[in-house]
Amino acid sequence: MKSLATRLAEFKEQGFTVFEGVFDRAQMDRWIARYPDLVERQTPVGAEKPTLWLSSVVEYEPWLMLPAVNNAGILDFAERVLGPFVQLDNLTFMAFPSLPRAEAEGKAGGWHRDIWGWVPPGSDYFAPLACNAITYLQDLTDENGPLRVVVGSHREPVMVPADQRTAPHAREKLIYAKAGDVIFTHCALLHAGTPNMSGKLRYFFSIYYNRSWLRYRDNHSGPNVAKIIQLAREKNDRRLLRLFGVDELVFRRANSGFQVADEEMWDQWIAEDRAVLKA
Ligand SMILES: O=C(O)CCC(=O)C(=O)O
């Protein structure tokens, strides 16, 4: 298993790192089984088309979905990258329908950088404001569509002209993730999916984390997330509280005076958070 330090070096260099086999088949099947019902519940009454891009799914299915956003290994790494400021911005659950081959073949899904990203001004590494834990619930193939990344584009102002956004990129690396792998990306990494032409649905999560002083897109104010927050309060679990937008230390930590290197400071705070956690 790669150490956090090795991963961090890789992430800084490439703009992403792949965690293999984070979620198991039984867990993924439970998520997939719930998808049609979630689509029905999130589609507005009378809408012409079903809502396929599901959001706020932790509020809809708290105990089923919490393990997707609260994986200890992923959060340990997220804290190394974002500092102990990791908040759930949004969990998107999507099943991409299969498109006709003539429409899909030879295309990329749409080159972009993610929300809270930026066009890199130069080659220095800047810690991200947000990260995407991209997860596929089936093995990726040429038929259902690999993930495409431009390695190092979080530190390079590489951009794709509007008329090339769905074309393969000369510098792309294709990632054929296995079911349950998590590709953890920097918000400024240029990437794209690939249209699905497999004849089956292509299930995917974007588990999106941002810094806890930013706004978040999911609904963390509903009664179900409130129960998770209550549980976290009882255990004094600052990390779980932060995940759902409750960070009582944010002003103190975000205004530390900056006299200790960020990552050293973060390590101290992470240790403090662990020390106060009730069993
Ligand atoms: O569909 C995919 O494989 C890529 C998803 C993506 O680009 C994203 O989550 O930002």
PDBQT file of the ligand as one rigid body, heavy atoms in Angstrom, charges set to zero:
ROOT
HETATM    1  O1  LIG A 301     -17.691  10.898 -16.611  1.00  0.00    +0.000 OA
HETATM    2  C1  LIG A 301     -16.523  10.871 -16.280  1.00  0.00    +0.000 C 
HETATM    3  O2  LIG A 301     -15.848   9.847 -16.364  1.00  0.00    +0.000 OA
HETATM    4  C2  LIG A 301     -15.811  12.127 -15.813  1.00  0.00    +0.000 C 
HETATM    5  C3  LIG A 301     -16.490  12.844 -14.717  1.00  0.00    +0.000 C 
HETATM    6  C4  LIG A 301     -16.008  14.244 -14.542  1.00  0.00    +0.000 C 
HETATM    7  O3  LIG A 301     -15.464  14.824 -15.426  1.00  0.00    +0.000 OA
HETATM    8  C5  LIG A 301     -16.190  14.938 -13.292  1.00  0.00    +0.000 C 
HETATM    9  O4  LIG A 301     -16.668  14.349 -12.315  1.00  0.00    +0.000 OA
HETATM   10  O5  LIG A 301     -15.824  16.130 -13.211  1.00  0.00    +0.000 OA
ENDROOT
TORSDOF 0
